[in-house]
Amino acid sequence: MTSRLFLNYVEANHQIAVRIKRELLTAGFIVDPEGDSSAVSGHLSMPTLSDSAARASAMVVLFSTNLLKSAAGVRLIIDAADRGQAIFPLYTGSLIQLQIALPDELQVLTERAWYEAADSASWLSALLSEAADDFEDSRDTTRSIPDNMWELEGSASEPPTPLPAPSTSIPGTADDYKLPKPETQWQQTEPPEGRKEAESAPSEPILFSSYTPKEAAPNTWLSLHGYVYKQSAAPQVSIDVGVLLGDKAGDYRELEQPAIVPVEAGALITATPNLPGFHFNPPGASIILLEDWHRFDFKLRATTAPVNQAANGSITFSVEGVIVADIPISIFVSPQAQSRSSAAPSGRLSPGVSPYRAVFCSYSHKDTAIVERVERAIKLLGYTYLRDATTLRSGENWNDALMKMIDQADIFQLFWSSNASKSKYVQQEWEYALKNKGTKANFIRPVYWEEPLPNVPDALGMLHFEYEPTLDDL
């Protein structure tokens, strides 16, 4: 019998988990839950899952933002930690963000090694080692031949001694047939020399990105673009995006994601956009990964999507049915989107010229983590970032300095949340911005990430609040 493992994951990561389970079964482990149902997707009841998890020698956890949002999935991990069960962490996405988001009961897991789910060679080797060391007692290693029947002669580099021919005159005894001790089932064999050299040089990481409109008017055709590229080709993709979108670049949302499983040259990659209430033309597109980068082009229009709401979906990239990247799409459907787009100035910006130089951020201090994340992105774009905690010097008059910063800004970025809607300081800032914006067009830019949209004061009712659900993916 081999070790019994419990694989804890959620339905959103089903494709990755199927591959992980296949690797574990091939290595000789028994994996629960049986079948293809995910551990916390609702296919199995919580008591059944808990009993199954408790029977296992260890719990393999596929950590993701989706898992950490699942109360059932997190409960299973906490229960395993409470009973002292070995926990083996795999992850997909940002390791740092996942570890920060761990509940207090699981912070102890940050002290052990985590392995990227896509790197099968590393995590499987480590898991096999732990199976032999950390939870050996729970494994049934009974052999059919007693230990004194194994012969351990010669070095590891020598071939095993061939079996002697049985005697025809005297019946053979146990000593006549000394067998070389076989390898344990998880001992890795040495690959051929040629393969060893090829595998020693890892292939370059493959990235996927999407460029989707932030807003769409009903029944208006817009473009959507997806890219697949080697990491080294990222500058070429940026140039192509600049030429393709021109002065419309600000109307598009860019998201990037690395391949969650290795993608080799020559793979047939299919991109399939999906957004409820929208039509796409073509409905899907495929390319063969032969060059450093490739682009997928789609047209989309809102047909039955509700007006004045955000439609949420994804663009899925797959290889022979296996998902290699799944990038979220969010488009706000608004009748005003078309008029705003037509009023936008024409002509492209000269290279290196930014349309805005200084951004003031108004926010609740309870949302500081989100604002700091945006701050890093804005600084990378070369903008001046004005925020109270980073810009005000010690000893300055806090209120006067804030008002001066708002006057100097080209954009007043309002981070709107349930916390911000209750903050008197945020209210003072947006009220001042409304009165003193002067001739600055589109000066106040509200953005929100909570649904439904937190209560908006009447004074801000004429502004468009942009929905950005990825802001709280910390």
N, C-alpha and C positions, 0 to 999 in steps of 0.2 A: 504494500500500500504506500501511496505517496502522500505528501502533505495536502491538507484540504485548505483552500483559500476562499475568502469571501471578497468578491469584487464589488465595490461600492461606487456607483456612478449614476448619472441622471440621463433621461431619454435624449436630451439635447446633444449628449456626447456618445450616442449609441454607436456610430460608425467607428470611432476610435476604440471604444470598449470591445467591440467585436474582434478587432485585430489583437488587442491586448489579451483577450480571453483565448484566442487561438494560439498565441505564443505560450501562454501558461499551460494549456492542455498539451501542446507539443513537448513541453519541458517535463511533462509527467505529473503535473499537479491536478488535483480535483478542484473544480471551481464552482462555487455557489454564487447566486442562485442558478439552478439548472435551467437549461433552455436559453433563449435569447432575450427574455424579459430583463429590462434594466432593474437595478436594485431598488431604486426609489421613484420609479416612474408611475406608480399607482397600479401596476399589474398585480402586485402581491400585497397582501395586508401587512401592516406594520408588525403585529405579533409574529407572523410567519417569518418575516425578514429577520427580526431580532433573534429568533430561535436558530435560524440558519447561520447567522453571523456568529452566535455564541459557540456553535459546533466547530467553527473553523480554527485552524492553527494560527492564522494571521489574517488581517484585513488589508487588502490592497485597495487604496483609495485613489480614484481619478479626480483630483482636485481641479475645479474650474469655478468661474464666477456663478455659473448656474447651480452647481452643487451647493455652494455656500448660501445660496438663496433658498435651498430646499430644507425645510425644518426636519423632514424625515431623514434625509441623508446625513445632516449634521448630528442628529440624535444618535444615529447608528455609530458614528465615529466616537462621540463622547462616551457612549456605553462601552465601546471596546476599550477606550483609554481607562475607564473606571475599573474594568475587570482585569487590567494589566495585559490585555491582548496585544501582540505585536502589530504595529501599524506601519505599512510600507507606502509612502506618499509618491504618487506620480502626479504630474501637473501638465496642464495645457493653458497657454496664455502667459500672463506676466507673473513670474514667481514672486517678486517683491509684493505686488498688489495682493496676491492671494494670501501670502503669509501675514500681511498687515490686517487683512479682513478676517482672519481666524478669530473665533470667539475665545474669551479668556481661558476657558477650560481646555483649549487645544493649543495654546501658545507654546506649550512644551514641545510640540512637534517641530517648531522652527529650529530646534537644537540638533535635529538629525538631518541626514542627507535626503534631499528631494531629487527626483529624476524626471527629466522631460519625457513625456509619454511617447513622443516620436522617436526617441533614441532607444530602440528596443535592445540593442546590444549591451548598452551600459546598465539599464535597469534590470534586465533579465539576469545578467551575470551577478549583479549585487544581490538580487533576490535569491538566486540559487545558493550563494554563499551564506546568506542569512538562514536559509532553510536548513543548511548543514550545521550552523552554529547556534543561532538564537532560539529556534523552536524545534530542535532535534527531538526532544522528549515526546512531542506529540506525533511523531512520525512512526509508522510501523515498518521497521527495517528488517524483519525476520527473513533469514536466508534459508534456502532449502538444503544447503550443504554446510556443515559445521565449519567454524573458522579454521580449525586445525587441518582442514583439507585444502586450504589455499596455499599456494607456494609463491613467495615474493622474492624471486631470485633475479639478479641482473639489474641493470640500471633502467631508468625510464626510457632511454634512447634505444635500448636493445629490443629486437623483436621478441615476442613471446615464444617460449620453448614449445616446439611441436609435440603433440601427444605421441608417446611411444606405442608401437604396435603391441597388442595383447599377446601374451605367451600362449602357445598352442599345447604345451605339455603340462603347465601348472596353472590352475585357475588364478586369474588376476586378483590382487588385493587392492585395498585403497591406496597403498603406497606405490602401486604400479601406475597409477593414473593421477599424477599431480598436475592440476590445472593452473594456468596463470589466472590471477584474480582479475575479474572483469572490471571495466571502468564503471563508476557510479553513473546513474542515468543522467546526471546533470554535468558531468565532466565534458568540457568542450574539446572536440578533436581539432587538431591543427589543420588549417586549410592548405590546399596546394600552394606552392611557392608563388605561382603567377597570380592566383587570387589574393594571396596575402598582400602583395604589392599594390594591387588595384584597390583593395579595401583600406589600405593604410592612408590613402589620400582621399579625405571626405569631399563629396561634391559640394559646389557652392550653394548656399541657401537660396531657395526660391521664395519670392514674395508675391503677394496678390494685393491689388488696390482697386478701389472703385471711386468714381466721380459721379455723384447723383445730384440732381437739382434739389435745393433746399425747399423750394415752393413750386407749386404747379397750379395753374388755373384749369378748371374743368374743360375737358375735350380739347386741350391744346397740346400738340405734339412737342416734346422736348427730347433732348439726347441724354443717354446714360452711357458711360464708358467704364470698362474694366481692363485691368492690365495684369499680366503675369510676366515676371522678369527675374533675372539673376540679381543678387544684391548689388553687385558692382555696376549694374546698368541703371540704377536708380536715377543718376543725373540725366541720362538720356530720356527716361520716362518723364521727368520734370520738364524738360525742354519740349517734348511732344505735347504735354498737357498745356503748356503756355501757348503754343501755336494753335492748338485745337480750340481752346476755350477763349483765349484773348481777354477782352474786357468783361467777359461773363464769368471769369474764374471765381469771383466773389459770390456768385449765385449758386456755386456748387459746393457740396460737402465731400471732403476727401477722407477715406478710411483705408488703412493698410493692415494686412495680416500675413504673417509667415505661414508657409505650408505646414499643416499639422502632421503630415506624414511625408517621408521623402518622395520627391518627384524627379524622375530621371529624364534625361534628354530623349526625345522621341516619343514621349507620352502624349496620348490624345487627351487634351483637356477640354472639357465642356463647361461653358458658363450658362447658368439658368437663372434669370431674375424672376422674383416672385413678390408681388405687392398687391394685397387685396384691393379690388376696385380699380385696378389699372390694367391696360392692355400694353403688351410689348411686341415690337416688331424688329427683328425676328424673336420668336419665343425662346430661342436658345441658339448658341453658336459654339463652334468647336475649332480648335487649332491644334497643330502638332508642335510640340516644344522643340524647335530646331535652332532658333536664334536667341540672342541675349534677352530680347523682350518682344512681347506681342500685345496687341490691343484688341478688345472686343467692343464693337459699336452696336448700340441699341437705340430705338426710338420708343418713347413711352407717352401715354396720355391717361389722365384720370377720367374714368367713365362712370362708374357707380360709387366711387369713393365718397364718403360724406364730406360736405363742405365745412370749412373752418375747423377741421380736425387733422391730426397727423395720421397718415397711413404708415404702418410699420411692416416691413418684410425683410427680404435678404436677397443677395445674389450669391448663388452657390456654385463653387468650382469643384468639379469631380473628374476622376480618372477611372474609367471603366466602372462607373457606379459608386466608387468610393469617394466620399467627400474629402477634399484636401484643403479647402478653405470655405468659410461661410461668413460673409461680411454683411452686417445689418444695413438695411435701407430705411430711412425715415423721411417722408416728404409731406409737407404741410399743404393741404388743398385749400386754396383761397381764391375767390373771384378777383381780388385785387392784385394777385401775383402777376397777371399779364400786363396791367397798366404800369406797375412798378418796373417791370422788365423793359417795356417800350420806352420808359422815361429815362432809362440808364444812358449815360453818355457813351458815344461810339468812339472807336479808335483804341489801339492798344497802348499800354504804358511802355515807356522806354525801359530797357533792361536795367535792373538795379534801382528803379524809382518806385518808392512805396506811396500809395495814395493817402495813407494816414501815418502820421509820425508819432503821435502820443495818444495813449489810451488810458482813461481813468476808469477804475473798476469800483463799482458800488455794490456792496454785498453785506450779508450778515456774517459776523465772526464765527457763527456756528457752521458756516459753509466754507471755512478757510481752506480746507484740503482741496476742494474743487477749484477754488480761485488760484491757489498756488500751482495747480496743474496747468491751468490756462496761461498763467504768467510765464512758465517755461516756454510754452509754444510761441507766445507773442514776442519774447526776447529773441528767440531763434530766428524770427522773421525780421528782426532788425528794428522793431518799434520801441519807442520809449513807453515804459509801463509805469503808470502812476497808481500807487496803492498806499493807503495810509501807513501801514506797518512797515513798508520798505522805503518810502520816500520822505516822510516827515523826520526832521532832525530833532534830537532831544532839545527841549527848551522852547520849541516853536509854539506859538499859539495854535492849538489843534484846529479849532473851528476856522480861523482866518486862513490857515495854510491849506486846509481842505478846499475852501472856496476858490483859492488862487489856483490850485491844481485843476479844478474843474474848468476854470476860465482858460487855462493853457491847453486843455485837451482837445484833440480833434474828434474823439469818440468818447461818449459816456456809456460805458458797458455796464448795464444793470443786470446783475445775477439775481433773478427773481425766484423765490422759493417761499414755502410756508414760513420759514424763519425770517426772510427778508420782509415779507408782508407785515410782520409784527414788530419790526425794528424801527424805533423812532429816529435813529441816526440815518438809516437808509432813506427814510421818508424825507428828512431834512436835505439830503444830498440830491434826490431826484426833483424835489420842489425847486431847489436852487438852480438845477440844470434846466428845468422848464422855463424859468424866468430869464435866464441869462445865456440861452443858446445863441442869441443873435441871428446871424444869417447862416449858421452852420446847418447844412442839409443833413437829414438823417442822423442828427447828433446823438440822440438817445437810442441805444440798441438793447432792448430787453431780451434776455434769453432765459428759458426755463427747462427743467428736466423732470419735474414731477407731474404725474397725471392723477386727477385733472389739474388744469392750470390753477394755481393758488389765486385767491381773490385779488382782482386788479382794481385799484381805486379809479373813480370816474375820470380823474385828471389825466390818467395814463391810458384811458380807453381808446384814444385815437391811434395809439402806437401798435405796431405789429410785434407780438411776442413770438420769437422763434423757438421752436421745440427742438432740443438737442438731448436725446435720451442717453447718449454715451457719456455725458459729463460726470455722472455718478458711478461710472465703472472704475472704481478705485481699487 
